[in-house]
């Protein structure tokens, strides 16, 4: 965690990019599928 006195757009932009993507990050999908043994199916919608 990085604390700054004021919001810093350099640190906010990666989170904004993640929020625009409706899918889970690839590493999360891989963990769910490979480690937890749960199959995932993407549905448009």
mmCIF file of the N, C-alpha and C atoms, coordinates in Angstrom:
data_MODEL
# 
_entry.id   MODEL 
# 
loop_
_atom_site.group_PDB 
_atom_site.id 
_atom_site.type_symbol 
_atom_site.label_atom_id 
_atom_site.label_alt_id 
_atom_site.label_comp_id 
_atom_site.label_asym_id 
_atom_site.label_entity_id 
_atom_site.label_seq_id 
_atom_site.pdbx_PDB_ins_code 
_atom_site.Cartn_x 
_atom_site.Cartn_y 
_atom_site.Cartn_z 
_atom_site.occupancy 
_atom_site.B_iso_or_equiv 
_atom_site.pdbx_formal_charge 
_atom_site.auth_seq_id 
_atom_site.auth_comp_id 
_atom_site.auth_asym_id 
_atom_site.auth_atom_id 
_atom_site.pdbx_PDB_model_num 
ATOM 1   N N  . UNK A 1 1  ? 0.850   -1.160  0.000   1.00 0.00 ? 1  UNK A N  1 
ATOM 2   C CA . UNK A 1 1  ? 0.000   0.000   0.000   1.00 0.00 ? 1  UNK A CA 1 
ATOM 3   C C  . UNK A 1 1  ? 0.895   1.223   0.000   1.00 0.00 ? 1  UNK A C  1 
ATOM 4   N N  . UNK A 1 2  ? 0.527   2.179   -0.799  1.00 0.00 ? 2  UNK A N  1 
ATOM 5   C CA . UNK A 1 2  ? 1.263   3.427   -0.890  1.00 0.00 ? 2  UNK A CA 1 
ATOM 6   C C  . UNK A 1 2  ? 0.322   4.552   -0.500  1.00 0.00 ? 2  UNK A C  1 
ATOM 7   N N  . UNK A 1 3  ? 0.704   5.295   0.514   1.00 0.00 ? 3  UNK A N  1 
ATOM 8   C CA . UNK A 1 3  ? -0.127  6.412   0.961   1.00 0.00 ? 3  UNK A CA 1 
ATOM 9   C C  . UNK A 1 3  ? 0.462   7.711   0.442   1.00 0.00 ? 3  UNK A C  1 
ATOM 10  N N  . UNK A 1 4  ? -0.370  8.532   -0.163  1.00 0.00 ? 4  UNK A N  1 
ATOM 11  C CA . UNK A 1 4  ? 0.050   9.842   -0.636  1.00 0.00 ? 4  UNK A CA 1 
ATOM 12  C C  . UNK A 1 4  ? -0.848  10.887  0.002   1.00 0.00 ? 4  UNK A C  1 
ATOM 13  N N  . UNK A 1 5  ? -0.357  12.094  0.075   1.00 0.00 ? 5  UNK A N  1 
ATOM 14  C CA . UNK A 1 5  ? -1.136  13.175  0.665   1.00 0.00 ? 5  UNK A CA 1 
ATOM 15  C C  . UNK A 1 5  ? -2.378  13.517  -0.130  1.00 0.00 ? 5  UNK A C  1 
ATOM 16  N N  . UNK A 1 6  ? -2.283  13.338  -1.453  1.00 0.00 ? 6  UNK A N  1 
ATOM 17  C CA . UNK A 1 6  ? -3.400  13.634  -2.345  1.00 0.00 ? 6  UNK A CA 1 
ATOM 18  C C  . UNK A 1 6  ? -3.504  12.522  -3.376  1.00 0.00 ? 6  UNK A C  1 
ATOM 19  N N  . UNK A 1 7  ? -4.671  12.371  -4.001  1.00 0.00 ? 7  UNK A N  1 
ATOM 20  C CA . UNK A 1 7  ? -4.782  11.357  -5.056  1.00 0.00 ? 7  UNK A CA 1 
ATOM 21  C C  . UNK A 1 7  ? -3.734  11.597  -6.147  1.00 0.00 ? 7  UNK A C  1 
ATOM 22  N N  . UNK A 1 8  ? -3.133  10.533  -6.610  1.00 0.00 ? 8  UNK A N  1 
ATOM 23  C CA . UNK A 1 8  ? -2.089  10.606  -7.633  1.00 0.00 ? 8  UNK A CA 1 
ATOM 24  C C  . UNK A 1 8  ? -2.529  9.762   -8.824  1.00 0.00 ? 8  UNK A C  1 
ATOM 25  N N  . UNK A 1 9  ? -2.757  10.405  -9.964  1.00 0.00 ? 9  UNK A N  1 
ATOM 26  C CA . UNK A 1 9  ? -3.295  9.706   -11.129 1.00 0.00 ? 9  UNK A CA 1 
ATOM 27  C C  . UNK A 1 9  ? -2.395  8.576   -11.606 1.00 0.00 ? 9  UNK A C  1 
ATOM 28  N N  . UNK A 1 10 ? -1.103  8.638   -11.317 1.00 0.00 ? 10 UNK A N  1 
ATOM 29  C CA . UNK A 1 10 ? -0.207  7.542   -11.720 1.00 0.00 ? 10 UNK A CA 1 
ATOM 30  C C  . UNK A 1 10 ? -0.615  6.236   -11.059 1.00 0.00 ? 10 UNK A C  1 
ATOM 31  N N  . UNK A 1 11 ? -1.147  6.317   -9.865  1.00 0.00 ? 11 UNK A N  1 
ATOM 32  C CA . UNK A 1 11 ? -1.539  5.113   -9.136  1.00 0.00 ? 11 UNK A CA 1 
ATOM 33  C C  . UNK A 1 11 ? -3.004  4.755   -9.360  1.00 0.00 ? 11 UNK A C  1 
ATOM 34  N N  . UNK A 1 12 ? -3.801  5.710   -9.765  1.00 0.00 ? 12 UNK A N  1 
ATOM 35  C CA . UNK A 1 12 ? -5.224  5.460   -9.991  1.00 0.00 ? 12 UNK A CA 1 
ATOM 36  C C  . UNK A 1 12 ? -5.497  4.815   -11.344 1.00 0.00 ? 12 UNK A C  1 
ATOM 37  N N  . UNK A 1 13 ? -4.727  5.158   -12.365 1.00 0.00 ? 13 UNK A N  1 
ATOM 38  C CA . UNK A 1 13 ? -5.015  4.701   -13.722 1.00 0.00 ? 13 UNK A CA 1 
ATOM 39  C C  . UNK A 1 13 ? -5.053  3.181   -13.858 1.00 0.00 ? 13 UNK A C  1 
ATOM 40  N N  . UNK A 1 14 ? -4.129  2.414   -13.277 1.00 0.00 ? 14 UNK A N  1 
ATOM 41  C CA . UNK A 1 14 ? -4.234  0.952   -13.411 1.00 0.00 ? 14 UNK A CA 1 
ATOM 42  C C  . UNK A 1 14 ? -5.555  0.402   -12.879 1.00 0.00 ? 14 UNK A C  1 
ATOM 43  N N  . UNK A 1 15 ? -6.083  0.982   -11.819 1.00 0.00 ? 15 UNK A N  1 
ATOM 44  C CA . UNK A 1 15 ? -7.352  0.525   -11.267 1.00 0.00 ? 15 UNK A CA 1 
ATOM 45  C C  . UNK A 1 15 ? -8.511  0.920   -12.175 1.00 0.00 ? 15 UNK A C  1 
ATOM 46  N N  . UNK A 1 16 ? -8.405  2.066   -12.799 1.00 0.00 ? 16 UNK A N  1 
ATOM 47  C CA . UNK A 1 16 ? -9.440  2.474   -13.758 1.00 0.00 ? 16 UNK A CA 1 
ATOM 48  C C  . UNK A 1 16 ? -9.461  1.521   -14.945 1.00 0.00 ? 16 UNK A C  1 
ATOM 49  N N  . UNK A 1 17 ? -8.289  1.122   -15.410 1.00 0.00 ? 17 UNK A N  1 
ATOM 50  C CA . UNK A 1 17 ? -8.213  0.179   -16.527 1.00 0.00 ? 17 UNK A CA 1 
ATOM 51  C C  . UNK A 1 17 ? -8.850  -1.155  -16.148 1.00 0.00 ? 17 UNK A C  1 
ATOM 52  N N  . UNK A 1 18 ? -8.573  -1.632  -14.945 1.00 0.00 ? 18 UNK A N  1 
ATOM 53  C CA . UNK A 1 18 ? -9.171  -2.887  -14.484 1.00 0.00 ? 18 UNK A CA 1 
ATOM 54  C C  . UNK A 1 18 ? -10.687 -2.767  -14.411 1.00 0.00 ? 18 UNK A C  1 
ATOM 55  N N  . UNK A 1 19 ? -11.186 -1.630  -13.977 1.00 0.00 ? 19 UNK A N  1 
ATOM 56  C CA . UNK A 1 19 ? -12.630 -1.437  -13.829 1.00 0.00 ? 19 UNK A CA 1 
ATOM 57  C C  . UNK A 1 19 ? -13.338 -1.443  -15.185 1.00 0.00 ? 19 UNK A C  1 
ATOM 58  N N  . UNK A 1 20 ? -12.644 -1.037  -16.246 1.00 0.00 ? 20 UNK A N  1 
ATOM 59  C CA . UNK A 1 20 ? -13.249 -1.026  -17.582 1.00 0.00 ? 20 UNK A CA 1 
ATOM 60  C C  . UNK A 1 20 ? -13.358 -2.427  -18.175 1.00 0.00 ? 20 UNK A C  1 
ATOM 61  N N  . UNK A 1 21 ? -12.533 -3.347  -17.713 1.00 0.00 ? 21 UNK A N  1 
ATOM 62  C CA . UNK A 1 21 ? -12.528 -4.707  -18.248 1.00 0.00 ? 21 UNK A CA 1 
ATOM 63  C C  . UNK A 1 21 ? -13.540 -5.553  -17.474 1.00 0.00 ? 21 UNK A C  1 
ATOM 64  N N  . UNK A 1 22 ? -14.552 -6.110  -18.150 1.00 0.00 ? 22 UNK A N  1 
ATOM 65  C CA . UNK A 1 22 ? -15.582 -6.871  -17.435 1.00 0.00 ? 22 UNK A CA 1 
ATOM 66  C C  . UNK A 1 22 ? -15.122 -8.258  -16.986 1.00 0.00 ? 22 UNK A C  1 
ATOM 67  N N  . UNK A 1 23 ? -13.975 -8.731  -17.470 1.00 0.00 ? 23 UNK A N  1 
ATOM 68  C CA . UNK A 1 23 ? -13.515 -10.084 -17.161 1.00 0.00 ? 23 UNK A CA 1 
ATOM 69  C C  . UNK A 1 23 ? -12.517 -10.080 -16.013 1.00 0.00 ? 23 UNK A C  1 
ATOM 70  N N  . UNK A 1 24 ? -12.390 -11.226 -15.377 1.00 0.00 ? 24 UNK A N  1 
ATOM 71  C CA . UNK A 1 24 ? -11.376 -11.395 -14.344 1.00 0.00 ? 24 UNK A CA 1 
ATOM 72  C C  . UNK A 1 24 ? -9.998  -11.352 -14.984 1.00 0.00 ? 24 UNK A C  1 
ATOM 73  N N  . UNK A 1 25 ? -8.989  -10.884 -14.249 1.00 0.00 ? 25 UNK A N  1 
ATOM 74  C CA . UNK A 1 25 ? -7.628  -10.964 -14.779 1.00 0.00 ? 25 UNK A CA 1 
ATOM 75  C C  . UNK A 1 25 ? -7.257  -12.423 -15.038 1.00 0.00 ? 25 UNK A C  1 
ATOM 76  N N  . UNK A 1 26 ? -6.408  -12.653 -16.025 1.00 0.00 ? 26 UNK A N  1 
ATOM 77  C CA . UNK A 1 26 ? -6.040  -14.009 -16.419 1.00 0.00 ? 26 UNK A CA 1 
ATOM 78  C C  . UNK A 1 26 ? -5.518  -14.860 -15.283 1.00 0.00 ? 26 UNK A C  1 
ATOM 79  N N  . UNK A 1 27 ? -4.680  -14.285 -14.412 1.00 0.00 ? 27 UNK A N  1 
ATOM 80  C CA . UNK A 1 27 ? -4.115  -15.084 -13.329 1.00 0.00 ? 27 UNK A CA 1 
ATOM 81  C C  . UNK A 1 27 ? -5.186  -15.529 -12.344 1.00 0.00 ? 27 UNK A C  1 
ATOM 82  N N  . UNK A 1 28 ? -6.243  -14.735 -12.186 1.00 0.00 ? 28 UNK A N  1 
ATOM 83  C CA . UNK A 1 28 ? -7.337  -15.120 -11.290 1.00 0.00 ? 28 UNK A CA 1 
ATOM 84  C C  . UNK A 1 28 ? -8.129  -16.264 -11.916 1.00 0.00 ? 28 UNK A C  1 
ATOM 85  N N  . UNK A 1 29 ? -8.394  -16.145 -13.219 1.00 0.00 ? 29 UNK A N  1 
ATOM 86  C CA . UNK A 1 29 ? -9.095  -17.231 -13.918 1.00 0.00 ? 29 UNK A CA 1 
ATOM 87  C C  . UNK A 1 29 ? -8.289  -18.524 -13.833 1.00 0.00 ? 29 UNK A C  1 
ATOM 88  N N  . UNK A 1 30 ? -6.983  -18.427 -14.037 1.00 0.00 ? 30 UNK A N  1 
ATOM 89  C CA . UNK A 1 30 ? -6.127  -19.620 -13.967 1.00 0.00 ? 30 UNK A CA 1 
ATOM 90  C C  . UNK A 1 30 ? -6.165  -20.244 -12.579 1.00 0.00 ? 30 UNK A C  1 
ATOM 91  N N  . UNK A 1 31 ? -6.118  -19.426 -11.537 1.00 0.00 ? 31 UNK A N  1 
ATOM 92  C CA . UNK A 1 31 ? -6.156  -19.935 -10.163 1.00 0.00 ? 31 UNK A CA 1 
ATOM 93  C C  . UNK A 1 31 ? -7.476  -20.656 -9.901  1.00 0.00 ? 31 UNK A C  1 
ATOM 94  N N  . UNK A 1 32 ? -8.579  -20.038 -10.279 1.00 0.00 ? 32 UNK A N  1 
ATOM 95  C CA . UNK A 1 32 ? -9.892  -20.645 -10.048 1.00 0.00 ? 32 UNK A CA 1 
ATOM 96  C C  . UNK A 1 32 ? -9.992  -21.981 -10.766 1.00 0.00 ? 32 UNK A C  1 
ATOM 97  N N  . UNK A 1 33 ? -9.530  -22.008 -12.007 1.00 0.00 ? 33 UNK A N  1 
ATOM 98  C CA . UNK A 1 33 ? -9.625  -23.219 -12.817 1.00 0.00 ? 33 UNK A CA 1 
ATOM 99  C C  . UNK A 1 33 ? -8.626  -24.283 -12.354 1.00 0.00 ? 33 UNK A C  1 
ATOM 100 N N  . UNK A 1 34 ? -7.357  -23.908 -12.201 1.00 0.00 ? 34 UNK A N  1 
ATOM 101 C CA . UNK A 1 34 ? -6.298  -24.887 -11.961 1.00 0.00 ? 34 UNK A CA 1 
ATOM 102 C C  . UNK A 1 34 ? -6.162  -25.310 -10.500 1.00 0.00 ? 34 UNK A C  1 
ATOM 103 N N  . UNK A 1 35 ? -6.292  -24.387 -9.585  1.00 0.00 ? 35 UNK A N  1 
ATOM 104 C CA . UNK A 1 35 ? -6.092  -24.695 -8.167  1.00 0.00 ? 35 UNK A CA 1 
ATOM 105 C C  . UNK A 1 35 ? -7.397  -25.107 -7.495  1.00 0.00 ? 35 UNK A C  1 
ATOM 106 N N  . UNK A 1 36 ? -8.456  -24.364 -7.762  1.00 0.00 ? 36 UNK A N  1 
ATOM 107 C CA . UNK A 1 36 ? -9.733  -24.665 -7.118  1.00 0.00 ? 36 UNK A CA 1 
ATOM 108 C C  . UNK A 1 36 ? -10.531 -25.722 -7.865  1.00 0.00 ? 36 UNK A C  1 
ATOM 109 N N  . UNK A 1 37 ? -10.152 -25.981 -9.115  1.00 0.00 ? 37 UNK A N  1 
ATOM 110 C CA . UNK A 1 37 ? -10.830 -27.009 -9.898  1.00 0.00 ? 37 UNK A CA 1 
ATOM 111 C C  . UNK A 1 37 ? -12.233 -26.633 -10.335 1.00 0.00 ? 37 UNK A C  1 
ATOM 112 N N  . UNK A 1 38 ? -12.478 -25.348 -10.501 1.00 0.00 ? 38 UNK A N  1 
ATOM 113 C CA . UNK A 1 38 ? -13.793 -24.865 -10.908 1.00 0.00 ? 38 UNK A CA 1 
ATOM 114 C C  . UNK A 1 38 ? -13.712 -24.415 -12.366 1.00 0.00 ? 38 UNK A C  1 
ATOM 115 N N  . UNK A 1 39 ? -14.629 -24.903 -13.187 1.00 0.00 ? 39 UNK A N  1 
ATOM 116 C CA . UNK A 1 39 ? -14.624 -24.477 -14.586 1.00 0.00 ? 39 UNK A CA 1 
ATOM 117 C C  . UNK A 1 39 ? -15.331 -23.131 -14.710 1.00 0.00 ? 39 UNK A C  1 
ATOM 118 N N  . UNK A 1 40 ? -14.835 -22.321 -15.618 1.00 0.00 ? 40 UNK A N  1 
ATOM 119 C CA . UNK A 1 40 ? -15.398 -20.998 -15.852 1.00 0.00 ? 40 UNK A CA 1 
ATOM 120 C C  . UNK A 1 40 ? -15.944 -20.934 -17.265 1.00 0.00 ? 40 UNK A C  1 
ATOM 121 N N  . UNK A 1 41 ? -17.027 -20.213 -17.419 1.00 0.00 ? 41 UNK A N  1 
ATOM 122 C CA . UNK A 1 41 ? -17.630 -20.032 -18.735 1.00 0.00 ? 41 UNK A CA 1 
ATOM 123 C C  . UNK A 1 41 ? -17.995 -18.568 -18.894 1.00 0.00 ? 41 UNK A C  1 
ATOM 124 N N  . UNK A 1 42 ? -17.525 -17.965 -19.957 1.00 0.00 ? 42 UNK A N  1 
ATOM 125 C CA . UNK A 1 42 ? -17.844 -16.557 -20.210 1.00 0.00 ? 42 UNK A CA 1 
ATOM 126 C C  . UNK A 1 42 ? -19.158 -16.467 -20.965 1.00 0.00 ? 42 UNK A C  1 
ATOM 127 N N  . UNK A 1 43 ? -19.996 -15.552 -20.509 1.00 0.00 ? 43 UNK A N  1 
ATOM 128 C CA . UNK A 1 43 ? -21.276 -15.312 -21.168 1.00 0.00 ? 43 UNK A CA 1 
ATOM 129 C C  . UNK A 1 43 ? -21.336 -13.844 -21.553 1.00 0.00 ? 43 UNK A C  1 
ATOM 130 N N  . UNK A 1 44 ? -21.696 -13.591 -22.781 1.00 0.00 ? 44 UNK A N  1 
ATOM 131 C CA . UNK A 1 44 ? -21.863 -12.204 -23.226 1.00 0.00 ? 44 UNK A CA 1 
ATOM 132 C C  . UNK A 1 44 ? -23.140 -11.663 -22.599 1.00 0.00 ? 44 UNK A C  1 
ATOM 133 N N  . UNK A 1 45 ? -23.057 -10.392 -22.208 1.00 0.00 ? 45 UNK A N  1 
ATOM 134 C CA . UNK A 1 45 ? -24.279 -9.990  -21.676 1.00 0.00 ? 45 UNK A CA 1 
ATOM 135 C C  . UNK A 1 45 ? -24.550 -8.704  -21.159 1.00 0.00 ? 45 UNK A C  1 
# 
